[in-house]
C-alpha cells in the first residue's frame, strides 16, 4: 500500500499550485522556489502516469484527472490536520489510571519527592502505587510502570535508567567492637550482611564489581545502628 502511494511532498506542492492559481502564486505563499514546485509537479505526474495540468500560453490549466487528484488531496491533508489536532487534544486532556510498582524503599523515600514535583494537578490522572520486596515478571505485566534497581530480562519491555542510588553499609557500635570496621569494600566479605532480598542484590553487586564471592551470613545486631565511616556506593 505504502509503496504505491504518491509522494506527499509532491502532492502538497501540486495542491498549493491549484489552490493559489499558478506556480508563481504558490511560490509567494510558500517557502519553495519556482523550479522546485515545477519539478515536484512533473515528478508527481510521472508517479501517477497522468497529466495534471495542460500547459497553455495563458498558463497552466488543470485537467479532469488533476481535479480528481486535487479533491482527494484536500481530503488527505484535512484528515492529517484533524489527526494532529486530535493528538494535541488528547495530550492536553490526560486522564486515567497509571499503575506503578516499586520496591518498598523506593516507594517510601524517593517516589514521594517525584510525585510532589509532578505536574498532575491539572489532569485527571490517578496514580496507583504497589510496593513489593521483589518486582517479578508477573508484577511487570500487571502494572504500567515498574521501578527497580536492575535491568529487566524481558526484551519486550522498554527500560530506561532514570537515576542512581547510593548503597550504604551500616553497623552497630557493638558489632564494630567485636568484628572491627572494614577498611574497604572487599573487606565486607569477612563481615555479616543482614537483610532480605535487598541484601542479596547488594552482595551480588559487590561480587560483580570486585570479583569476590561473598558468603551468606546472618547476625543479630544491637538496636543502636551507626553508619560506617567512608563512602559506600
N, C-alpha and C positions, 0 to 999 in steps of 0.2 A: 504493500500500500504506500509506504513512505518513499520507496524507490521511484514510483511513477508520479509522485506529486510534483507540481511545478515549483520552481524556486520562489520562495515567498518574497525575497528582496526584489526580484524582477517583477513579481506581481504587484508589489506595493508601488514601484515606480510607474508601472502601467496605469494603476488606479489613479495616481496623482495627475498624470497627463490627461486622463479622461475627465477627472473632476475639475481641473483648472483650465481645460480647453485647449492646451497646447503644451509642447515641451518647454517653451520659454516661460509659460505661466507656472508650470511645475517647478522650474528652476528657482523662480522668485519665492516660492512657498516652501522650498526645501533646502537642505544643505548640499544637495548633489549638483554636479555640473551638467551642462547640456550634453557633452559627449557621453557621460556616464548614464544618464537617463536614456539617451538614444540607444546605447549599447544594451542596456537592460531590456528594452522593448524588443530589439532584434533577437536577443537570446531567448526571451520568453516565447516569441513566435516560433523560433527553431524548436524549442522544447515541445510546444503544443502542435507543431506541424500545421499551423494555420496563420493567415494574415489577420492581424487585429486592427490594422489601420490601412486605409488607402491613401497613398501619398499623392497629393494633387498640387497644382500651382497655388491654390488657395490655402494650403496647409494639410494637416492630417485629418482624415475623416474616418471615424470608427466604423468597422464592418459589423455585419449581423452577428458573426461569431464573437467579435470584440465586445458587443453589447451583452452577450450571454456571459462572457468571462468577467466583465465588469460587475454584472449583477451578482454573480457567485462570489466575487472577491469582496464585495460590500458585506455580504452575509458572513464571510470568513473572518474579516477583520473586526466586524462588530461582535462576533462570538468571542474572539480573542480579547477584545476590550471588556466584555462582560465577565469573562473568566478572571481577568486581572482585578476587576472591581470586586468580584465575589471573594477572591482570596484575601484582598486587603480588608474586606468587611469581616471575614471570619477571623483574621488575625486581631482585629480591633475588639471583637466580642469573644474573648477567650472564656470558656466555661467548661465545667465538667469535673470529674474526679480524677486526681492523679495519685496513684498508689506507689508509695516509696517503702523500700525495706532497707534497713541498715543495722549494723551491729549496735548493741546496747550503748557502748561508749560513745560512738559517733553520734547516735541519736540524742544522747543526753547532753553532750558537751559542744559538739560542733554545729549540728543542724539548727539549733535554736538561733544562733547568730546569723546563719544564712537566711532562715525564714524571716527574721526581723527586717533584713535589708531587701528582701524580695519585693518586687512591685506587684502585689497581689490585691491591694485594697480596691482597685477599680475594676476588678474582674470577678467572675463567679466561679473561680477555680477553688476546689476543695482538696486539701492535701490530707491523704490518709497514710499515716506512718506506722509501719510494723517494725518491731525490734526483735532481734534474734541474736544468739551467740554464734550462729553459723549460717551464712547466706547460701542455701543449697540451690541446685538446679530447679527444683520444684518451686521454690520461692521466686526465683528469677522469672519463671513462667507466669506466676500469679500477679506480678507487680509490673508497673510501667518503668520504674527506675530502681536499680539496686546499687547501693553504695558499699563497697567492700575494699579491703586492703590488698587485694591480689587480682591479677588479670584473670577474667573468666576463661574457661577452657572451651566453652561453646562458641564456635566460629560464626554462628548465625547472629550473635549479639554485637551491637555497636558499643565499643568500650573506649573511654577516654580517661586520661589521667587528669584529675581535677585539683590535686593538691598533694601535700606531703604532711606526714605526721611523725613527730619525733618520738622515739621509743626510749623509755627510761628504765633503769634498774634501781630498785629500792630495797632497803633492808632495815631491820630494827637495830637499835644500839646493842641489844643482847646478842643478836646474830653476828654482828661485826666483831664483838669481843671474842666470840667463840671461833669464827672462821676467818677473820681478817677481811679487810676491804680489798677487792680486786683492783689491780693497777691498770688493767687494760681489758678490752672486750674478750680477748682469748682466755683471760683468767676465769671467766664465767663458767667455763667447762668444769671447774672444780667446785662450783657452788650449786646450791639448791635453787631451782627455778620453780616458783609456786604459781599455780593458776590452772585455767582450763584450756579451752581451745586457743585463746589468745596467747598463752604460754607456748603452745606448740608452734604457732606462727612465728613467735619471737625466736624460738630455738632454731627453727628451720632457716630463718633469715640469717642468723649468725653462722650457721653451717655453710650457707651459700657464700657469704661474704668472706669468712675466714678459712673455710675449707676444713673445719674441725667438727667432729661429731660430738654433739652434746647429749649426755645420758639423761634420762628422765629421772628426776629426783623430786621428792616431796619433803616439806619441812613445815613445822608449826612455829610461827614466829610470834614474838611478843606483840602486844597490842599497839605499842608506840612505834610508828614507822617513820624513818628519816631517809631522805634521798642520799645516795652515794655521791661523793664529790666527783666532778668531771662531767663531761658531756657524753651522753649515750644516745646515739641516733644512727 
